[in-house]
Amino acid sequence: MNFELCIGIDYSGAKTPVSRSSALQVYESRCGEEPQSVLSPASIDKSRRNWCRREIANWLADRVQQGTPFIAGVDHGFSFPISYFKRYGIRSWDQFLIDFVEHWPTDRDDSYVDALRQGNGAASKRTGLNKEFRLTEKWSSSAKSVFQFDVQGSVAKSTHAGIPWLLRIRDDFGDRMHFWPFDGWMPPEGKSVIAEIYPSIFRNRFPRQQRSCDQQDAYSVARWLSETSQTGFLDRYFNPPLTNHERETADLEGWILGIT
């Protein structure tokens, strides 16, 4: 499977969805070319302004509307461990998304993860333990639990901040988007794909040059997706060697593209 447009997004769960952060970075590669940094739409006359999470979701929506199928790798968890599903009686990923947003409305302009964690509301009661891992995290030597906050390399905050935007995009463009692997392990031709990614797998494969750590993460994801797509090897990563039981688990928990 070959994509003309490959996108790497380094994510951040800091502050509110309308707060700008240098940790939010977007790179894209067209037709196998060198990935380029994408400026926030708020940038004026090529003077860089940092992205916010709401802008990134809207930008992805614009890419869908433009009609060119793309693949986007986003650096946050798309789901939770199977233990979470069993604990709260959740039977599908779509049900999970709806349930999550009811308890963690982190897409609201005045909402942020830390406040919800520290409060006494529904969010603080709808969580898990930092020793709970998804199968895809167990297959990695360094991926951390989506419930492990406040440590170096944690994706918990970005995961809790990013999931509601997946639901928004799915509600608006679900018929034109393939959320991998929840919509199937092998994406159909002609649909754009959005997948969970882990930049640590790729960042050291490519010279950093003058890029920041966050820029390098987004760059390396876009470049790996582009090169793997152009060489025809991407299909291998869409189909990791899982048993039937493991695949059933990953149908709910999701999978990190690139881990095999």
Secondary structure, DSSP 8 states (H G I E B T S, - for coil): ---SEEEEEE----S-TT--BTT-EEEEEETT---EE---TT-BTTB---B-HHHHHHHHHHHHHH---EEEEESS-SS--HHHHHHTT--SHHHHHHHHHHH--TTSTT--HHHHHHSSSHHHHS---TT---HHHHTSSS---TT--SSTT--HHHHHHHHHHHHHHHHHHTTTEEEETTT-SS--TT-EEEEE--GGGTGGGS--TT--HHHHHHHHHHHHHHHHHHTT-HHHHHS----HHHHHHHHHH--BTT--
